[in-house]
Amino acid sequence: MRIPLSEKNTRSKQSQMHKQHKQLTDKQRVLNFLCDVTNTTNDHSLKYDLMKCVETIEGKENVEYVELKGALREALEENERLEQDKVKLMCENEYLKEMMDKKKDPATR
């Protein structure tokens, strides 16, 4: 006894694919497109650029970017501290110059 064949046609498959396509958000469609192009291209620089685009769209931060941002923050903090030290040293230098001038010139008191 034969099992009856189920009816398969392209119209039902197309409608299923269309429903799935409608359920995808714009972001997911763009990500899928970028991933497809990344997988099919042979241009390595384009692949790298597309992977960075995908990371950016997905919200993943680039490790190099995070490290550079941290290093910049540290450098800015160090710069601020050095500026404060510079101002203190300049004030102290002026004070010491005045004290030396007073000791050298007792008549100006």
C-alpha positions as CSV (number, residue, x, y, z in Angstrom):
1,M,0.0,0.0,0.0
2,R,1.4,3.3,-1.0
3,I,1.3,6.4,1.2
4,P,-0.3,9.3,-0.6
5,L,2.1,12.1,-1.5
6,S,1.6,15.3,0.3
7,E,1.0,18.2,-1.9
8,K,4.0,20.5,-2.1
9,N,4.1,23.5,-4.3
10,T,6.2,26.5,-4.5
11,R,3.3,28.8,-3.6
12,S,3.1,27.4,-0.1
13,K,6.8,27.6,0.4
14,Q,6.8,31.2,-0.9
15,S,4.1,32.2,1.5
16,Q,6.0,30.7,4.4
17,M,9.1,32.5,3.4
18,H,7.2,35.7,3.0
19,K,5.7,35.3,6.5
20,Q,9.2,34.8,7.9
21,H,10.5,37.7,6.0
22,K,7.8,40.0,7.4
23,Q,8.7,38.8,11.0
24,L,12.3,40.0,10.6
25,T,13.0,43.5,11.6
26,D,14.9,45.9,9.4
27,K,17.9,45.5,11.6
28,Q,17.9,41.7,11.2
29,R,17.4,42.0,7.4
30,V,20.4,44.3,7.1
31,L,22.5,42.0,9.3
32,N,21.5,39.0,7.3
33,F,22.4,40.8,4.1
34,L,25.7,41.9,5.4
35,C,26.5,38.4,6.6
36,D,25.6,36.9,3.3
37,V,27.8,39.4,1.4
38,T,30.6,38.8,3.9
39,N,30.4,35.0,3.3
40,T,30.3,35.3,-0.5
41,T,33.0,37.9,-1.2
42,N,36.6,37.1,-1.8
43,D,37.8,40.6,-1.1
44,H,39.4,40.4,2.4
45,S,39.4,44.1,3.1
46,L,35.7,44.2,2.3
47,K,35.1,41.3,4.6
48,Y,36.9,43.1,7.4
49,D,34.9,46.2,6.8
50,L,31.6,44.3,6.7
51,M,32.4,42.4,9.9
52,K,33.1,45.7,11.6
53,C,29.8,47.1,10.4
54,V,28.0,44.0,11.7
55,E,29.7,44.4,15.1
56,T,28.7,48.0,15.2
57,I,25.1,47.3,14.3
58,E,24.9,44.5,16.9
59,G,26.2,46.9,19.5
60,K,29.4,45.0,20.2
61,E,32.3,47.4,21.0
62,N,35.5,46.8,19.3
63,V,38.2,45.7,21.8
64,E,40.7,48.0,20.3
65,Y,38.3,50.9,20.6
66,V,37.7,50.1,24.3
67,E,41.4,49.9,25.0
68,L,42.1,53.1,23.2
69,K,39.3,54.9,25.0
70,G,40.7,53.7,28.3
71,A,44.2,54.8,27.4
72,L,42.9,58.2,26.4
73,R,41.0,58.6,29.6
74,E,44.2,57.7,31.6
75,A,46.3,60.2,29.6
76,L,43.7,63.0,30.1
77,E,43.7,62.3,33.9
78,E,47.5,62.3,34.0
79,N,47.6,65.5,32.0
80,E,45.1,67.2,34.4
81,R,47.2,66.1,37.4
82,L,50.4,67.4,35.7
83,E,48.8,70.7,35.0
84,Q,47.8,71.1,38.7
85,D,51.3,70.2,39.8
86,K,52.7,72.7,37.3
87,V,50.5,75.5,38.8
88,K,51.6,74.6,42.3
89,L,55.3,74.5,41.4
90,M,55.0,77.9,39.6
91,C,53.4,79.4,42.7
92,E,56.0,77.9,44.9
93,N,58.8,79.2,42.6
94,E,57.4,82.7,42.7
95,Y,57.1,82.6,46.4
96,L,60.7,81.4,46.8
97,K,61.9,84.1,44.4
98,E,60.2,86.8,46.5
99,M,61.8,85.3,49.7
100,M,65.3,85.3,48.1
101,D,64.8,88.9,46.9
102,K,63.8,90.0,50.4
103,K,66.9,88.3,51.9
104,K,69.2,89.9,49.3
105,D,67.8,93.4,49.6
106,P,67.2,94.1,53.3
107,A,66.6,97.8,52.5
108,T,63.4,97.1,50.7
109,R,61.6,95.9,53.8
